[in-house]
């Protein structure tokens, strides 16, 4: 039971590190659609 637990922990750590590396180096594009929203003056304090 001890070896199985250690192997599962190692697999989990490797998966987390691999996910962090993918997110750090993956060049995914930012959303390019323009958003315009009118905010009424009543929402802001004077």
mmCIF entry with sequence, helices, sheets and N, C-alpha, C, O atoms, coordinates in Angstrom:
data_MODEL
# 
_entry.id   MODEL 
# 
_entity.id                         1 
_entity.type                       polymer 
_entity.pdbx_number_of_molecules   1 
# 
_entity_poly.entity_id                      1 
_entity_poly.type                           'polypeptide(L)' 
_entity_poly.nstd_linkage                   no 
_entity_poly.nstd_monomer                   no 
_entity_poly.pdbx_seq_one_letter_code       
;(UNK)(UNK)(UNK)(UNK)(UNK)(UNK)(UNK)(UNK)(UNK)(UNK)(UNK)(UNK)(UNK)(UNK)(UNK)(UNK)
(UNK)(UNK)(UNK)(UNK)(UNK)(UNK)(UNK)(UNK)(UNK)(UNK)(UNK)(UNK)(UNK)(UNK)(UNK)(UNK)
(UNK)(UNK)(UNK)(UNK)(UNK)(UNK)(UNK)(UNK)(UNK)(UNK)(UNK)(UNK)(UNK)(UNK)
;
_entity_poly.pdbx_seq_one_letter_code_can   XXXXXXXXXXXXXXXXXXXXXXXXXXXXXXXXXXXXXXXXXXXXXX 
_entity_poly.pdbx_strand_id                 A 
# 
loop_
_entity_poly_seq.entity_id 
_entity_poly_seq.num 
_entity_poly_seq.mon_id 
_entity_poly_seq.hetero 
1 1  UNK n 
1 2  UNK n 
1 3  UNK n 
1 4  UNK n 
1 5  UNK n 
1 6  UNK n 
1 7  UNK n 
1 8  UNK n 
1 9  UNK n 
1 10 UNK n 
1 11 UNK n 
1 12 UNK n 
1 13 UNK n 
1 14 UNK n 
1 15 UNK n 
1 16 UNK n 
1 17 UNK n 
1 18 UNK n 
1 19 UNK n 
1 20 UNK n 
1 21 UNK n 
1 22 UNK n 
1 23 UNK n 
1 24 UNK n 
1 25 UNK n 
1 26 UNK n 
1 27 UNK n 
1 28 UNK n 
1 29 UNK n 
1 30 UNK n 
1 31 UNK n 
1 32 UNK n 
1 33 UNK n 
1 34 UNK n 
1 35 UNK n 
1 36 UNK n 
1 37 UNK n 
1 38 UNK n 
1 39 UNK n 
1 40 UNK n 
1 41 UNK n 
1 42 UNK n 
1 43 UNK n 
1 44 UNK n 
1 45 UNK n 
1 46 UNK n 
# 
_struct_asym.id          A 
_struct_asym.entity_id   1 
# 
loop_
_struct_conf.conf_type_id 
_struct_conf.id 
_struct_conf.pdbx_PDB_helix_id 
_struct_conf.beg_label_comp_id 
_struct_conf.beg_label_asym_id 
_struct_conf.beg_label_seq_id 
_struct_conf.pdbx_beg_PDB_ins_code 
_struct_conf.end_label_comp_id 
_struct_conf.end_label_asym_id 
_struct_conf.end_label_seq_id 
_struct_conf.pdbx_end_PDB_ins_code 
_struct_conf.beg_auth_comp_id 
_struct_conf.beg_auth_asym_id 
_struct_conf.beg_auth_seq_id 
_struct_conf.end_auth_comp_id 
_struct_conf.end_auth_asym_id 
_struct_conf.end_auth_seq_id 
_struct_conf.pdbx_PDB_helix_class 
_struct_conf.details 
_struct_conf.pdbx_PDB_helix_length 
HELX_P HELX_P1 AA1 UNK A 2  ? UNK A 25 ? UNK A 2  UNK A 25 1 ? 24 
HELX_P HELX_P2 AA2 UNK A 41 ? UNK A 43 ? UNK A 41 UNK A 43 5 ? 3  
# 
_struct_conf_type.id          HELX_P 
_struct_conf_type.criteria    ? 
_struct_conf_type.reference   ? 
# 
loop_
_atom_site.group_PDB 
_atom_site.id 
_atom_site.type_symbol 
_atom_site.label_atom_id 
_atom_site.label_alt_id 
_atom_site.label_comp_id 
_atom_site.label_asym_id 
_atom_site.label_entity_id 
_atom_site.label_seq_id 
_atom_site.pdbx_PDB_ins_code 
_atom_site.Cartn_x 
_atom_site.Cartn_y 
_atom_site.Cartn_z 
_atom_site.occupancy 
_atom_site.B_iso_or_equiv 
_atom_site.pdbx_formal_charge 
_atom_site.auth_seq_id 
_atom_site.auth_comp_id 
_atom_site.auth_asym_id 
_atom_site.auth_atom_id 
_atom_site.pdbx_PDB_model_num 
ATOM 1   N N  . UNK A 1 1  ? 0.822   -1.201 0.000   1.00 0.00 ? 1  UNK A N  1 
ATOM 2   C CA . UNK A 1 1  ? 0.000   0.000  0.000   1.00 0.00 ? 1  UNK A CA 1 
ATOM 3   C C  . UNK A 1 1  ? 0.859   1.254  0.000   1.00 0.00 ? 1  UNK A C  1 
ATOM 4   O O  . UNK A 1 1  ? 0.451   2.278  -0.549  1.00 0.00 ? 1  UNK A O  1 
ATOM 5   N N  . UNK A 1 2  ? 2.032   1.195  0.601   1.00 0.00 ? 2  UNK A N  1 
ATOM 6   C CA . UNK A 1 2  ? 2.909   2.358  0.676   1.00 0.00 ? 2  UNK A CA 1 
ATOM 7   C C  . UNK A 1 2  ? 3.459   2.751  -0.679  1.00 0.00 ? 2  UNK A C  1 
ATOM 8   O O  . UNK A 1 2  ? 3.547   3.938  -0.991  1.00 0.00 ? 2  UNK A O  1 
ATOM 9   N N  . UNK A 1 3  ? 3.834   1.761  -1.497  1.00 0.00 ? 3  UNK A N  1 
ATOM 10  C CA . UNK A 1 3  ? 4.378   2.059  -2.825  1.00 0.00 ? 3  UNK A CA 1 
ATOM 11  C C  . UNK A 1 3  ? 3.322   2.672  -3.732  1.00 0.00 ? 3  UNK A C  1 
ATOM 12  O O  . UNK A 1 3  ? 3.619   3.583  -4.506  1.00 0.00 ? 3  UNK A O  1 
ATOM 13  N N  . UNK A 1 4  ? 2.109   2.186  -3.643  1.00 0.00 ? 4  UNK A N  1 
ATOM 14  C CA . UNK A 1 4  ? 1.030   2.714  -4.475  1.00 0.00 ? 4  UNK A CA 1 
ATOM 15  C C  . UNK A 1 4  ? 0.761   4.172  -4.116  1.00 0.00 ? 4  UNK A C  1 
ATOM 16  O O  . UNK A 1 4  ? 0.554   5.001  -5.003  1.00 0.00 ? 4  UNK A O  1 
ATOM 17  N N  . UNK A 1 5  ? 0.762   4.487  -2.834  1.00 0.00 ? 5  UNK A N  1 
ATOM 18  C CA . UNK A 1 5  ? 0.537   5.861  -2.390  1.00 0.00 ? 5  UNK A CA 1 
ATOM 19  C C  . UNK A 1 5  ? 1.642   6.780  -2.885  1.00 0.00 ? 5  UNK A C  1 
ATOM 20  O O  . UNK A 1 5  ? 1.365   7.881  -3.360  1.00 0.00 ? 5  UNK A O  1 
ATOM 21  N N  . UNK A 1 6  ? 2.883   6.343  -2.781  1.00 0.00 ? 6  UNK A N  1 
ATOM 22  C CA . UNK A 1 6  ? 4.015   7.155  -3.243  1.00 0.00 ? 6  UNK A CA 1 
ATOM 23  C C  . UNK A 1 6  ? 3.934   7.367  -4.751  1.00 0.00 ? 6  UNK A C  1 
ATOM 24  O O  . UNK A 1 6  ? 4.191   8.472  -5.230  1.00 0.00 ? 6  UNK A O  1 
ATOM 25  N N  . UNK A 1 7  ? 3.586   6.337  -5.499  1.00 0.00 ? 7  UNK A N  1 
ATOM 26  C CA . UNK A 1 7  ? 3.475   6.465  -6.957  1.00 0.00 ? 7  UNK A CA 1 
ATOM 27  C C  . UNK A 1 7  ? 2.360   7.441  -7.320  1.00 0.00 ? 7  UNK A C  1 
ATOM 28  O O  . UNK A 1 7  ? 2.529   8.260  -8.224  1.00 0.00 ? 7  UNK A O  1 
ATOM 29  N N  . UNK A 1 8  ? 1.226   7.365  -6.630  1.00 0.00 ? 8  UNK A N  1 
ATOM 30  C CA . UNK A 1 8  ? 0.128   8.293  -6.904  1.00 0.00 ? 8  UNK A CA 1 
ATOM 31  C C  . UNK A 1 8  ? 0.512   9.733  -6.571  1.00 0.00 ? 8  UNK A C  1 
ATOM 32  O O  . UNK A 1 8  ? 0.148   10.653 -7.303  1.00 0.00 ? 8  UNK A O  1 
ATOM 33  N N  . UNK A 1 9  ? 1.234   9.933  -5.488  1.00 0.00 ? 9  UNK A N  1 
ATOM 34  C CA . UNK A 1 9  ? 1.685   11.282 -5.125  1.00 0.00 ? 9  UNK A CA 1 
ATOM 35  C C  . UNK A 1 9  ? 2.663   11.810 -6.157  1.00 0.00 ? 9  UNK A C  1 
ATOM 36  O O  . UNK A 1 9  ? 2.589   12.981 -6.528  1.00 0.00 ? 9  UNK A O  1 
ATOM 37  N N  . UNK A 1 10 ? 3.578   10.973 -6.628  1.00 0.00 ? 10 UNK A N  1 
ATOM 38  C CA . UNK A 1 10 ? 4.540   11.396 -7.652  1.00 0.00 ? 10 UNK A CA 1 
ATOM 39  C C  . UNK A 1 10 ? 3.812   11.754 -8.945  1.00 0.00 ? 10 UNK A C  1 
ATOM 40  O O  . UNK A 1 10 ? 4.131   12.763 -9.573  1.00 0.00 ? 10 UNK A O  1 
ATOM 41  N N  . UNK A 1 11 ? 2.845   10.945 -9.345  1.00 0.00 ? 11 UNK A N  1 
ATOM 42  C CA . UNK A 1 11 ? 2.076   11.243 -10.563 1.00 0.00 ? 11 UNK A CA 1 
ATOM 43  C C  . UNK A 1 11 ? 1.319   12.559 -10.403 1.00 0.00 ? 11 UNK A C  1 
ATOM 44  O O  . UNK A 1 11 ? 1.263   13.352 -11.343 1.00 0.00 ? 11 UNK A O  1 
ATOM 45  N N  . UNK A 1 12 ? 0.742   12.802 -9.240  1.00 0.00 ? 12 UNK A N  1 
ATOM 46  C CA . UNK A 1 12 ? 0.020   14.047 -8.987  1.00 0.00 ? 12 UNK A CA 1 
ATOM 47  C C  . UNK A 1 12 ? 0.952   15.256 -9.055  1.00 0.00 ? 12 UNK A C  1 
ATOM 48  O O  . UNK A 1 12 ? 0.600   16.275 -9.648  1.00 0.00 ? 12 UNK A O  1 
ATOM 49  N N  . UNK A 1 13 ? 2.127   15.149 -8.455  1.00 0.00 ? 13 UNK A N  1 
ATOM 50  C CA . UNK A 1 13 ? 3.092   16.256 -8.482  1.00 0.00 ? 13 UNK A CA 1 
ATOM 51  C C  . UNK A 1 13 ? 3.567   16.512 -9.903  1.00 0.00 ? 13 UNK A C  1 
ATOM 52  O O  . UNK A 1 13 ? 3.681   17.667 -10.314 1.00 0.00 ? 13 UNK A O  1 
ATOM 53  N N  . UNK A 1 14 ? 3.845   15.461 -10.658 1.00 0.00 ? 14 UNK A N  1 
ATOM 54  C CA . UNK A 1 14 ? 4.283   15.628 -12.050 1.00 0.00 ? 14 UNK A CA 1 
ATOM 55  C C  . UNK A 1 14 ? 3.180   16.277 -12.876 1.00 0.00 ? 14 UNK A C  1 
ATOM 56  O O  . UNK A 1 14 ? 3.465   17.132 -13.714 1.00 0.00 ? 14 UNK A O  1 
ATOM 57  N N  . UNK A 1 15 ? 1.937   15.892 -12.659 1.00 0.00 ? 15 UNK A N  1 
ATOM 58  C CA . UNK A 1 15 ? 0.825   16.487 -13.400 1.00 0.00 ? 15 UNK A CA 1 
ATOM 59  C C  . UNK A 1 15 ? 0.669   17.969 -13.065 1.00 0.00 ? 15 UNK A C  1 
ATOM 60  O O  . UNK A 1 15 ? 0.411   18.777 -13.957 1.00 0.00 ? 15 UNK A O  1 
ATOM 61  N N  . UNK A 1 16 ? 0.821   18.330 -11.805 1.00 0.00 ? 16 UNK A N  1 
ATOM 62  C CA . UNK A 1 16 ? 0.712   19.739 -11.408 1.00 0.00 ? 16 UNK A CA 1 
ATOM 63  C C  . UNK A 1 16 ? 1.843   20.557 -12.011 1.00 0.00 ? 16 UNK A C  1 
ATOM 64  O O  . UNK A 1 16 ? 1.610   21.654 -12.520 1.00 0.00 ? 16 UNK A O  1 
ATOM 65  N N  . UNK A 1 17 ? 3.068   20.036 -11.959 1.00 0.00 ? 17 UNK A N  1 
ATOM 66  C CA . UNK A 1 17 ? 4.212   20.749 -12.541 1.00 0.00 ? 17 UNK A CA 1 
ATOM 67  C C  . UNK A 1 17 ? 4.040   20.879 -14.048 1.00 0.00 ? 17 UNK A C  1 
ATOM 68  O O  . UNK A 1 17 ? 4.312   21.940 -14.608 1.00 0.00 ? 17 UNK A O  1 
ATOM 69  N N  . UNK A 1 18 ? 3.595   19.824 -14.710 1.00 0.00 ? 18 UNK A N  1 
ATOM 70  C CA . UNK A 1 18 ? 3.387   19.885 -16.160 1.00 0.00 ? 18 UNK A CA 1 
ATOM 71  C C  . UNK A 1 18 ? 2.304   20.901 -16.508 1.00 0.00 ? 18 UNK A C  1 
ATOM 72  O O  . UNK A 1 18 ? 2.442   21.629 -17.491 1.00 0.00 ? 18 UNK A O  1 
ATOM 73  N N  . UNK A 1 19 ? 1.241   20.964 -15.731 1.00 0.00 ? 19 UNK A N  1 
ATOM 74  C CA . UNK A 1 19 ? 0.196   21.953 -15.960 1.00 0.00 ? 19 UNK A CA 1 
ATOM 75  C C  . UNK A 1 19 ? 0.703   23.372 -15.795 1.00 0.00 ? 19 UNK A C  1 
ATOM 76  O O  . UNK A 1 19 ? 0.342   24.254 -16.573 1.00 0.00 ? 19 UNK A O  1 
ATOM 77  N N  . UNK A 1 20 ? 1.533   23.602 -14.793 1.00 0.00 ? 20 UNK A N  1 
ATOM 78  C CA . UNK A 1 20 ? 2.115   24.935 -14.591 1.00 0.00 ? 20 UNK A CA 1 
ATOM 79  C C  . UNK A 1 20 ? 3.028   25.313 -15.744 1.00 0.00 ? 20 UNK A C  1 
ATOM 80  O O  . UNK A 1 20 ? 3.019   26.462 -16.187 1.00 0.00 ? 20 UNK A O  1 
ATOM 81  N N  . UNK A 1 21 ? 3.818   24.365 -16.239 1.00 0.00 ? 21 UNK A N  1 
ATOM 82  C CA . UNK A 1 21 ? 4.710   24.645 -17.368 1.00 0.00 ? 21 UNK A CA 1 
ATOM 83  C C  . UNK A 1 21 ? 3.898   24.963 -18.618 1.00 0.00 ? 21 UNK A C  1 
ATOM 84  O O  . UNK A 1 21 ? 4.234   25.892 -19.352 1.00 0.00 ? 21 UNK A O  1 
ATOM 85  N N  . UNK A 1 22 ? 2.846   24.212 -18.867 1.00 0.00 ? 22 UNK A N  1 
ATOM 86  C CA . UNK A 1 22 ? 2.005   24.471 -20.042 1.00 0.00 ? 22 UNK A CA 1 
ATOM 87  C C  . UNK A 1 22 ? 1.381   25.856 -19.949 1.00 0.00 ? 22 UNK A C  1 
ATOM 88  O O  . UNK A 1 22 ? 1.379   26.594 -20.933 1.00 0.00 ? 22 UNK A O  1 
ATOM 89  N N  . UNK A 1 23 ? 0.851   26.222 -18.784 1.00 0.00 ? 23 UNK A N  1 
ATOM 90  C CA . UNK A 1 23 ? 0.241   27.543 -18.635 1.00 0.00 ? 23 UNK A CA 1 
ATOM 91  C C  . UNK A 1 23 ? 1.271   28.661 -18.737 1.00 0.00 ? 23 UNK A C  1 
ATOM 92  O O  . UNK A 1 23 ? 0.947   29.754 -19.201 1.00 0.00 ? 23 UNK A O  1 
ATOM 93  N N  . UNK A 1 24 ? 2.507   28.407 -18.311 1.00 0.00 ? 24 UNK A N  1 
ATOM 94  C CA . UNK A 1 24 ? 3.539   29.439 -18.357 1.00 0.00 ? 24 UNK A CA 1 
ATOM 95  C C  . UNK A 1 24 ? 4.048   29.675 -19.772 1.00 0.00 ? 24 UNK A C  1 
ATOM 96  O O  . UNK A 1 24 ? 4.367   30.810 -20.126 1.00 0.00 ? 24 UNK A O  1 
ATOM 97  N N  . UNK A 1 25 ? 4.131   28.631 -20.585 1.00 0.00 ? 25 UNK A N  1 
ATOM 98  C CA . UNK A 1 25 ? 4.753   28.764 -21.898 1.00 0.00 ? 25 UNK A CA 1 
ATOM 99  C C  . UNK A 1 25 ? 3.790   28.713 -23.071 1.00 0.00 ? 25 UNK A C  1 
ATOM 100 O O  . UNK A 1 25 ? 4.204   28.954 -24.205 1.00 0.00 ? 25 UNK A O  1 
ATOM 101 N N  . UNK A 1 26 ? 2.525   28.408 -22.840 1.00 0.00 ? 26 UNK A N  1 
ATOM 102 C CA . UNK A 1 26 ? 1.558   28.334 -23.926 1.00 0.00 ? 26 UNK A CA 1 
ATOM 103 C C  . UNK A 1 26 ? 1.157   29.748 -24.308 1.00 0.00 ? 26 UNK A C  1 
ATOM 104 O O  . UNK A 1 26 ? 0.725   30.520 -23.452 1.00 0.00 ? 26 UNK A O  1 
ATOM 105 N N  . UNK A 1 27 ? 1.294   30.095 -25.576 1.00 0.00 ? 27 UNK A N  1 
ATOM 106 C CA . UNK A 1 27 ? 1.018   31.451 -26.040 1.00 0.00 ? 27 UNK A CA 1 
ATOM 107 C C  . UNK A 1 27 ? -0.394  31.510 -26.610 1.00 0.00 ? 27 UNK A C  1 
ATOM 108 O O  . UNK A 1 27 ? -0.580  31.556 -27.826 1.00 0.00 ? 27 UNK A O  1 
ATOM 109 N N  . UNK A 1 28 ? -1.379  31.508 -25.727 1.00 0.00 ? 28 UNK A N  1 
ATOM 110 C CA . UNK A 1 28 ? -2.760  31.578 -26.190 1.00 0.00 ? 28 UNK A CA 1 
ATOM 111 C C  . UNK A 1 28 ? -3.147  33.049 -26.355 1.00 0.00 ? 28 UNK A C  1 
ATOM 112 O O  . UNK A 1 28 ? -2.766  33.884 -25.535 1.00 0.00 ? 28 UNK A O  1 
ATOM 113 N N  . UNK A 1 29 ? -3.897  33.367 -27.401 1.00 0.00 ? 29 UNK A N  1 
ATOM 114 C CA . UNK A 1 29 ? -4.224  34.762 -27.679 1.00 0.00 ? 29 UNK A CA 1 
ATOM 115 C C  . UNK A 1 29 ? -5.276  35.315 -26.708 1.00 0.00 ? 29 UNK A C  1 
ATOM 116 O O  . UNK A 1 29 ? -6.166  34.604 -26.243 1.00 0.00 ? 29 UNK A O  1 
ATOM 117 N N  . UNK A 1 30 ? -5.135  36.590 -26.433 1.00 0.00 ? 30 UNK A N  1 
ATOM 118 C CA . UNK A 1 30 ? -6.125  37.265 -25.596 1.00 0.00 ? 30 UNK A CA 1 
ATOM 119 C C  . UNK A 1 30 ? -7.386  37.511 -26.422 1.00 0.00 ? 30 UNK A C  1 
ATOM 120 O O  . UNK A 1 30 ? -7.316  37.577 -27.649 1.00 0.00 ? 30 UNK A O  1 
ATOM 121 N N  . UNK A 1 31 ? -8.519  37.645 -25.773 1.00 0.00 ? 31 UNK A N  1 
ATOM 122 C CA . UNK A 1 31 ? -9.749  37.942 -26.522 1.00 0.00 ? 31 UNK A CA 1 
ATOM 123 C C  . UNK A 1 31 ? -9.605  39.254 -27.285 1.00 0.00 ? 31 UNK A C  1 
ATOM 124 O O  . UNK A 1 31 ? -9.130  40.248 -26.736 1.00 0.00 ? 31 UNK A O  1 
ATOM 125 N N  . UNK A 1 32 ? -10.012 39.255 -28.538 1.00 0.00 ? 32 UNK A N  1 
ATOM 126 C CA . UNK A 1 32 ? -9.806  40.435 -29.367 1.00 0.00 ? 32 UNK A CA 1 
ATOM 127 C C  . UNK A 1 32 ? -11.091 41.202 -29.647 1.00 0.00 ? 32 UNK A C  1 
ATOM 128 O O  . UNK A 1 32 ? -11.060 42.216 -30.345 1.00 0.00 ? 32 UNK A O  1 
ATOM 129 N N  . UNK A 1 33 ? -12.194 40.748 -29.127 1.00 0.00 ? 33 UNK A N  1 
ATOM 130 C CA . UNK A 1 33 ? -13.443 41.470 -29.375 1.00 0.00 ? 33 UNK A CA 1 
ATOM 131 C C  . UNK A 1 33 ? -13.534 42.679 -28.437 1.00 0.00 ? 33 UNK A C  1 
ATOM 132 O O  . UNK A 1 33 ? -13.181 42.599 -27.261 1.00 0.00 ? 33 UNK A O  1 
ATOM 133 N N  . UNK A 1 34 ? -14.007 43.777 -28.976 1.00 0.00 ? 34 UNK A N  1 
ATOM 134 C CA . UNK A 1 34 ? -14.100 45.005 -28.201 1.00 0.00 ? 34 UNK A CA 1 
ATOM 135 C C  . UNK A 1 34 ? -15.432 45.039 -27.455 1.00 0.00 ? 34 UNK A C  1 
ATOM 136 O O  . UNK A 1 34 ? -16.479 44.700 -28.006 1.00 0.00 ? 34 UNK A O  1 
ATOM 137 N N  . UNK A 1 35 ? -15.369 45.456 -26.186 1.00 0.00 ? 35 UNK A N  1 
ATOM 138 C CA . UNK A 1 35 ? -16.568 45.537 -25.356 1.00 0.00 ? 35 UNK A CA 1 
ATOM 139 C C  . UNK A 1 35 ? -16.789 46.999 -24.985 1.00 0.00 ? 35 UNK A C  1 
ATOM 140 O O  . UNK A 1 35 ? -15.912 47.646 -24.413 1.00 0.00 ? 35 UNK A O  1 
ATOM 141 N N  . UNK A 1 36 ? -17.951 47.500 -25.313 1.00 0.00 ? 36 UNK A N  1 
ATOM 142 C CA . UNK A 1 36 ? -18.309 48.872 -24.946 1.00 0.00 ? 36 UNK A CA 1 
ATOM 143 C C  . UNK A 1 36 ? -19.607 48.831 -24.164 1.00 0.00 ? 36 UNK A C  1 
ATOM 144 O O  . UNK A 1 36 ? -20.615 48.303 -24.634 1.00 0.00 ? 36 UNK A O  1 
ATOM 145 N N  . UNK A 1 37 ? -19.573 49.396 -22.963 1.00 0.00 ? 37 UNK A N  1 
ATOM 146 C CA . UNK A 1 37 ? -20.754 49.399 -22.112 1.00 0.00 ? 37 UNK A CA 1 
ATOM 147 C C  . UNK A 1 37 ? -20.905 50.797 -21.517 1.00 0.00 ? 37 UNK A C  1 
ATOM 148 O O  . UNK A 1 37 ? -19.941 51.373 -21.014 1.00 0.00 ? 37 UNK A O  1 
ATOM 149 N N  . UNK A 1 38 ? -22.103 51.326 -21.579 1.00 0.00 ? 38 UNK A N  1 
ATOM 150 C CA . UNK A 1 38 ? -22.378 52.653 -21.036 1.00 0.00 ? 38 UNK A CA 1 
ATOM 151 C C  . UNK A 1 38 ? -22.744 52.504 -19.567 1.00 0.00 ? 38 UNK A C  1 
ATOM 152 O O  . UNK A 1 38 ? -23.670 51.775 -19.211 1.00 0.00 ? 38 UNK A O  1 
ATOM 153 N N  . UNK A 1 39 ? -21.995 53.212 -18.716 1.00 0.00 ? 39 UNK A N  1 
ATOM 154 C CA . UNK A 1 39 ? -22.271 53.196 -17.287 1.00 0.00 ? 39 UNK A CA 1 
ATOM 155 C C  . UNK A 1 39 ? -22.949 54.507 -16.909 1.00 0.00 ? 39 UNK A C  1 
ATOM 156 O O  . UNK A 1 39 ? -22.400 55.577 -17.171 1.00 0.00 ? 39 UNK A O  1 
ATOM 157 N N  . UNK A 1 40 ? -24.119 54.448 -16.303 1.00 0.00 ? 40 UNK A N  1 
ATOM 158 C CA . UNK A 1 40 ? -24.805 55.690 -15.942 1.00 0.00 ? 40 UNK A CA 1 
ATOM 159 C C  . UNK A 1 40 ? -24.086 56.409 -14.803 1.00 0.00 ? 40 UNK A C  1 
ATOM 160 O O  . UNK A 1 40 ? -23.449 55.781 -13.957 1.00 0.00 ? 40 UNK A O  1 
ATOM 161 N N  . UNK A 1 41 ? -24.201 57.742 -14.799 1.00 0.00 ? 41 UNK A N  1 
ATOM 162 C CA . UNK A 1 41 ? -23.546 58.545 -13.770 1.00 0.00 ? 41 UNK A CA 1 
ATOM 163 C C  . UNK A 1 41 ? -24.107 58.266 -12.378 1.00 0.00 ? 41 UNK A C  1 
ATOM 164 O O  . UNK A 1 41 ? -23.419 58.507 -11.386 1.00 0.00 ? 41 UNK A O  1 
ATOM 165 N N  . UNK A 1 42 ? -25.315 57.775 -12.283 1.00 0.00 ? 42 UNK A N  1 
ATOM 166 C CA . UNK A 1 42 ? -25.942 57.520 -10.983 1.00 0.00 ? 42 UNK A CA 1 
ATOM 167 C C  . UNK A 1 42 ? -25.232 56.413 -10.212 1.00 0.00 ? 42 UNK A C  1 
ATOM 168 O O  . UNK A 1 42 ? -25.398 56.313 -8.996  1.00 0.00 ? 42 UNK A O  1 
ATOM 169 N N  . UNK A 1 43 ? -24.459 55.594 -10.877 1.00 0.00 ? 43 UNK A N  1 
ATOM 170 C CA . UNK A 1 43 ? -23.771 54.493 -10.198 1.00 0.00 ? 43 UNK A CA 1 
ATOM 171 C C  . UNK A 1 43 ? -22.553 54.962 -9.426  1.00 0.00 ? 43 UNK A C  1 
ATOM 172 O O  . UNK A 1 43 ? -22.064 54.248 -8.551  1.00 0.00 ? 43 UNK A O  1 
ATOM 173 N N  . UNK A 1 44 ? -22.052 56.158 -9.737  1.00 0.00 ? 44 UNK A N  1 
ATOM 174 C CA . UNK A 1 44 ? -20.825 56.645 -9.117  1.00 0.00 ? 44 UNK A CA 1 
ATOM 175 C C  . UNK A 1 44 ? -21.144 57.709 -8.071  1.00 0.00 ? 44 UNK A C  1 
ATOM 176 O O  . UNK A 1 44 ? -21.981 58.580 -8.305  1.00 0.00 ? 44 UNK A O  1 
ATOM 177 N N  . UNK A 1 45 ? -20.480 57.640 -6.917  1.00 0.00 ? 45 UNK A N  1 
ATOM 178 C CA . UNK A 1 45 ? -20.742 58.665 -5.895  1.00 0.00 ? 45 UNK A CA 1 
ATOM 179 C C  . UNK A 1 45 ? -20.167 60.019 -6.315  1.00 0.00 ? 45 UNK A C  1 
ATOM 180 O O  . UNK A 1 45 ? -19.202 60.096 -7.075  1.00 0.00 ? 45 UNK A O  1 
ATOM 181 N N  . UNK A 1 46 ? -20.779 61.067 -5.804  1.00 0.00 ? 46 UNK A N  1 
ATOM 182 C CA . UNK A 1 46 ? -20.314 62.418 -6.137  1.00 0.00 ? 46 UNK A CA 1 
ATOM 183 C C  . UNK A 1 46 ? -19.334 62.930 -5.123  1.00 0.00 ? 46 UNK A C  1 
ATOM 184 O O  . UNK A 1 46 ? -18.844 64.052 -5.251  1.00 0.00 ? 46 UNK A O  1 
# 
